[in-house]
Amino acid sequence: MQFERIVERGAYRIDLIDGPGPDLAIAFSSVGHDPARPPAPEFVATATGRGSGRPGRRALFVSDAGRSWANDPDFEPALRAALDQAGRRAPLGCIATLGLSMGAFSALAAARVLPVDAVLAFSPQWSVSVPGETRWAEWTARLPPLRWPTAPQPGRAQSYLFHGAADDLPHALRFPAWPRSDQLLFAGLGHSGLVPHLKSRGALAGLLEAALSGDRRRVLRIAASAGAKRRLPPPSVWQQF
């Protein structure tokens, strides 16, 4: 797989891995582990579809060195420039965004500024200022003026929100019941353990394939097989967690 840097704008670095077919996955990085370096690309195998026995898929990988939770003014122009370049290679079909944590928040925000069809948001924050939340204080204390003070409803896109119940309920329970959105909770899993769990169950690739094809039932079926419970009204459904 060959990463090609196609956009550098402010704190944003966007790389392309080309592939056949019209569909496009856009993967947003989380805050990463080394504050001195931009976050590395994430969800590479899932986004490109490599290793699935299929030819592969075009994918963009978005890294935000400023860790702005999509609030940096360069967020929208950087994404539009990258999408324009990808579309010049070949016509675009369905577009899905995905990410973990800050990347999940950014994947939701991207659906407000790009023609996104589906969002897979793993452990997204509801807000960078949820009471008692200190895990990302090093970064959130430096944020620019907030365009997105809370997670933005992702426009026309079908969205899937995945949360681990062990430590992310203060965020998960603040998400409203958006139209065209499903929220899925995993008992016993935490913020950082959710994606490794789904990966170990072989679920990530199927979730993205189903989301790109618009097969909501398959997304929910795969999530349930990995232990998810859907959030359904009334709120008392969540008392088991």
Secondary structure, DSSP 8 states (H G I E B T S, - for coil): ---EEEEEETTEEEEEE--SSS-EEEEE--S-S-TTS-----SHHHHHTTTTTS---EEEEEEETT--TT-STTHHHHHHHHHHHHHHHS----EEEEEETHHHHHHHHHHHHS--SEEEEES--SBTT-TT--TTHHHHTT--S-S-SB----TTSEEEEEEETTT-HHHHTT----TTEEEEEETT--TTTHHHHHHHTT-HHHHHHHHHTT-HHHHHHHHHHTTEEE--SSGGGGGG-
